[in-house]
Amino acid sequence: MPLQRAWLERGAVARLLWPLSRLFGLLAALRRALYRVGWLRTERASVPVVVVGNVVAGGAGKTPVVMAIVEHLRARGVRAGVISRGHGRRTTDCREVRDDSDPRDVGDEPALVRRSTRAPVFVATRRIDAARALTAAYPDVRLIVSDDGLQHLALARDVEICVFDDRGIGNGWLLPAGPLREAWPRACDLVLHTGSRPAFAGFTARRSLADSAMSAQGATVPLAELVGRPLIAVAGIARPESFFQMLRDKGLTPTRCIALPDHHDFDDWAPIAAGDGTVLCTEKDALKLWRRQPDALAVPLRFEPVPAFLAALDAKLSSLDGHQAS
């Protein structure tokens, strides 16, 4: 998008918008002050909360981080649940994300988290409502991971994780002159870079595609079998080109690459005939695309934070009073 490209440098467009970014900063500072003095209320869940968010507008890879944390905690014997606003959903209530939930009703990322981790997942406009509903339904949950919500100050949090991709902080200016939702640097517990070229200090992660794609029925197809075949790559994520490049890194050569807006609903998707090529998409997109293109194959993402990040997270959680992982 032109504006996102403008956010990478302090060019003419960014400078034109800079006065508005000053106003945005003042309003954001006022909002934080109102929470600090208690005029706006922060509410606490009954279990510790880890917020995985970012200060940069647009996706930075938060959801894979959430799933990696949930799996890590499960391996340590700690049952975690996940809460989210459910960005882009057509509903506004508080509800549980179930196996048969329509992604349009719960959000594509919460649906993916539920499908991939089997953890309890709830969505609500007010995340505290989701947290309370989750712990009421699953009293054995010992920790909640919030997918996004770094700026959602109405929910108290015990650990903050700020996620960045290869954009870093862009031109370093606040919205709309730059990509920042709030000034950086800011205090947070852990910084994790999901890209391959970290712009500054922080933990890193390894990202790659799985060796096999998955059908709507759960069957697996080795990517090696798709080499040399006509392929159509589809991605409705924040940075579609990253998915296309990872396919190329696997030796695949898509004849067409269809880049769609993040959280695209695929309601206007015209099915592609099987003879035109095999449709490959991201796991997040597959939950919606399969309604229109049931023969599409989803290629899961492998996301592995470096062990030092998980060790640092464990140390933060162990310091929390009453946390059962300590």
C-alpha positions in Angstrom: 0.0 0.0 0.0 1.3 3.5 -0.8 0.9 4.8 2.7 2.7 1.8 4.2 5.6 2.5 1.8 5.6 6.1 2.9 6.0 5.0 6.5 9.4 3.5 5.7 11.0 6.9 5.3 10.6 10.5 6.2 9.6 11.6 2.7 7.1 14.2 1.4 4.0 12.3 2.3 5.2 11.5 5.8 6.2 15.1 6.4 2.8 16.3 5.2 1.1 14.0 7.7 3.5 14.8 10.6 1.3 17.5 12.2 -1.5 15.0 12.5 0.9 12.5 14.1 1.6 15.1 16.8 -2.1 15.3 17.5 -2.3 11.5 17.6 0.5 11.5 20.1 -1.1 14.0 22.4 -4.4 12.1 22.4 -2.6 8.8 23.1 -0.6 10.5 26.0 -3.9 11.9 27.4 -5.5 8.4 27.3 -2.5 6.8 29.1 -2.7 9.6 31.7 -6.4 9.0 32.4 -5.6 5.3 33.1 -2.7 6.2 35.3 -4.7 8.5 37.5 -7.6 6.1 37.6 -10.2 8.1 35.6 -10.3 5.2 33.2 -10.4 1.8 34.8 -8.0 -1.1 34.4 -9.4 -4.5 35.3 -7.5 -7.6 36.2 -8.3 -11.2 35.3 -8.2 -14.0 37.9 -5.0 -15.5 36.4 -1.8 -14.0 35.0 -2.1 -12.4 31.6 0.6 -12.3 28.9 0.0 -9.7 26.2 1.6 -10.3 22.8 1.3 -7.1 20.8 3.1 -4.6 18.7 3.6 -0.8 18.4 3.6 -0.9 14.6 0.3 -0.8 12.7 -0.3 -3.9 10.6 0.6 -7.5 11.3 4.0 -8.3 12.6 3.6 -12.0 13.3 1.9 -11.9 16.7 -0.4 -14.9 16.2 2.4 -17.4 15.6 4.1 -16.1 18.7 0.9 -16.7 20.7 0.7 -20.3 19.4 4.3 -20.9 20.2 3.8 -19.7 23.7 0.7 -21.8 24.3 2.6 -24.9 23.0 5.6 -24.1 25.2 3.5 -23.7 28.3 1.6 -27.0 27.5 5.0 -28.8 27.4 5.7 -27.4 30.8 2.4 -28.6 32.2 0.7 -25.2 32.3 -2.7 -25.0 30.6 -3.1 -21.6 28.9 -6.1 -20.0 27.2 -6.2 -17.3 24.5 -8.2 -14.2 24.2 -8.6 -11.8 21.3 -10.8 -9.0 20.0 -11.4 -11.1 16.9 -10.3 -8.5 14.3 -12.6 -8.3 11.3 -15.4 -10.5 12.6 -19.0 -9.7 11.8 -20.2 -10.3 15.4 -19.7 -8.1 18.5 -20.5 -10.4 21.4 -18.3 -12.4 23.7 -18.1 -16.0 22.5 -16.0 -19.1 22.6 -14.1 -20.1 19.5 -15.1 -23.7 18.7 -13.9 -26.2 16.2 -16.9 -25.5 13.9 -16.9 -21.7 14.4 -17.1 -19.7 11.2 -14.0 -17.5 11.0 -16.3 -14.6 9.9 -18.0 -14.8 13.3 -14.9 -15.2 15.5 -12.0 -13.8 13.4 -9.6 -15.7 11.3 -6.7 -15.6 13.7 -8.6 -16.8 16.8 -10.0 -19.7 14.6 -6.4 -20.6 13.6 -5.2 -20.5 17.2 -8.0 -22.8 18.2 -7.4 -25.2 15.3 -3.7 -25.3 15.7 -3.3 -25.4 19.5 -6.6 -26.9 20.8 -6.4 -24.4 23.6 -9.6 -22.6 24.9 -10.0 -19.4 22.9 -12.6 -16.6 23.5 -13.2 -13.4 21.7 -14.8 -10.2 22.9 -14.7 -6.4 22.2 -13.6 -6.0 25.8 -10.8 -8.4 26.4 -11.6 -8.6 30.2 -15.0 -10.0 29.2 -13.2 -12.7 27.2 -10.8 -13.4 30.0 -13.6 -13.8 32.6 -15.7 -16.0 30.3 -12.7 -18.2 29.5 -11.7 -18.8 33.2 -15.4 -19.4 34.1 -15.7 -22.1 31.4 -12.2 -23.6 32.0 -11.3 -23.1 35.7 -8.1 -25.3 35.2 -6.6 -22.6 32.9 -3.6 -21.1 34.8 -2.6 -18.3 32.4 -4.1 -16.2 29.6 -2.3 -15.1 26.5 -3.9 -12.1 24.8 -3.4 -12.0 21.0 -2.8 -8.3 20.5 -3.8 -5.7 23.0 -0.6 -3.9 23.9 -2.5 -0.6 23.7 -5.7 -2.1 25.3 -5.0 -0.6 28.7 -8.4 -1.6 30.2 -6.9 -5.1 30.7 -4.2 -5.4 33.3 -1.2 -7.5 32.2 1.6 -9.2 34.0 4.0 -9.7 31.0 4.2 -7.6 27.8 5.8 -9.0 24.7 6.4 -6.6 21.8 6.7 -8.1 18.4 8.5 -6.6 15.3 9.0 -7.8 11.8 11.6 -6.6 9.3 10.1 -3.1 9.1 11.3 -2.4 12.6 9.8 1.0 13.6 9.7 2.3 10.0 10.4 6.0 9.9 10.0 6.2 13.7 7.0 8.5 13.5 3.5 8.1 15.0 0.4 7.5 12.9 -0.5 8.7 10.4 2.9 10.0 9.4 4.5 6.8 10.4 3.6 3.2 11.4 3.8 3.7 15.2 0.8 3.3 17.4 2.9 4.7 20.3 6.4 6.1 20.7 9.3 3.6 20.7 11.2 2.8 22.8 8.7 2.1 25.5 8.9 -0.2 28.5 8.0 -3.8 27.9 9.2 -7.1 29.2 10.4 -8.9 26.1 11.1 -7.9 22.5 10.8 -10.5 19.7 11.7 -10.1 16.1 9.8 -12.4 13.7 11.7 -11.4 10.5 15.1 -12.3 9.2 16.7 -8.9 9.6 16.1 -7.5 13.1 16.4 -3.7 13.2 17.6 -3.5 16.8 18.3 -5.6 19.8 15.8 -8.3 20.9 15.2 -12.0 20.7 14.7 -13.7 17.3 12.7 -16.5 15.8 13.0 -18.9 12.9 10.2 -18.9 10.3 9.8 -21.4 7.5 7.0 -23.4 5.8 6.2 -26.9 6.7 7.4 -29.7 4.4 3.8 -30.7 3.6 0.6 -28.9 2.7 -2.8 -29.8 4.1 -6.2 -30.3 2.5 -9.5 -29.3 3.9 -10.1 -33.0 4.9 -6.8 -33.1 6.8 -4.8 -35.1 4.3 -1.1 -34.0 3.8 0.6 -33.5 0.5 4.5 -33.2 0.5 5.6 -30.0 -1.1 8.3 -32.0 -2.9 5.4 -33.5 -5.0 4.3 -30.0 -6.1 7.7 -29.0 -7.5 7.3 -28.3 -11.3 3.5 -28.3 -11.2 1.3 -25.3 -12.0 0.6 -23.5 -8.8 -1.4 -20.5 -7.8 -0.3 -18.9 -4.5 -2.9 -16.9 -2.5 -2.2 -14.8 0.7 -4.5 -12.5 2.5 -2.0 -11.5 5.2 -0.2 -8.4 6.2 2.8 -9.2 4.0 1.7 -11.6 1.2 5.1 -11.5 -0.5 6.7 -13.1 2.5 4.5 -16.2 1.9 5.2 -16.2 -1.8 9.0 -16.0 -1.1 8.9 -18.9 1.4 7.2 -21.0 -1.3 10.0 -20.2 -3.6 12.5 -21.0 -0.9 10.9 -24.5 -0.9 11.6 -24.9 -4.6 8.1 -24.1 -5.7 7.4 -21.8 -8.6 3.9 -20.3 -8.5 2.6 -19.3 -12.0 0.4 -16.7 -10.3 0.6 -14.9 -6.9 -2.6 -13.4 -5.7 -2.0 -10.8 -2.9 -5.1 -9.9 -0.9 -5.7 -7.5 2.0 -5.0 -8.8 5.5 -8.1 -10.6 7.0 -9.7 -10.9 3.5 -13.0 -12.7 3.8 -13.0 -14.4 0.3 -16.7 -13.8 -0.1 -16.0 -12.5 -3.6 -13.6 -15.4 -4.5 -14.2 -16.9 -7.9 -13.2 -20.6 -7.7 -10.2 -21.6 -9.8 -10.5 -24.6 -12.0 -8.3 -27.6 -11.1 -6.9 -27.6 -14.5 -5.5 -24.1 -14.0 -3.2 -25.1 -11.2 -3.2 -26.2 -7.5 -4.2 -23.4 -5.2 -1.8 -22.9 -2.2 -2.6 -20.6 0.7 -1.7 -19.8 4.2 -3.2 -21.7 7.1 -5.0 -18.5 8.2 -6.6 -18.0 4.8 -7.5 -21.6 4.4 -10.2 -21.5 7.1 -12.1 -19.0 4.9 -10.9 -20.0 1.4 -12.0 -23.6 1.8 -15.6 -22.5 1.7 -15.1 -21.2 -1.8 -12.2 -23.3 -3.0 -12.4 -26.7 -1.2 -9.5 -28.2 -3.1 -7.1 -25.5 -2.0 -4.1 -26.7 0.0 -2.9 -24.8 3.1 0.8 -24.6 3.9 1.4 -24.3 7.6 4.1 -22.0 9.0 6.8 -23.3 11.3 7.6 -20.7 13.9 10.3 -21.3 16.5 11.4 -18.6 18.9 15.0 -19.0 20.0 15.3 -21.0 23.2 16.6 -17.9 25.0 13.3 -16.1 24.4 11.3 -19.0 26.0 13.8 -19.2 28.9 13.4 -15.4 29.5 9.6 -15.8 29.4 9.8 -18.7 31.9 11.8 -16.5 34.2 9.2 -13.7 34.0 6.4 -16.1 34.7 8.2 -17.8 37.5 8.5 -14.4 39.3 4.7 -13.9 39.4 3.2 -14.7 42.7 1.0 -17.8 42.6 2.0 -18.8 39.1 2.0 -22.6 39.0 4.8 -22.8 36.5 7.3 -21.5 39.1 
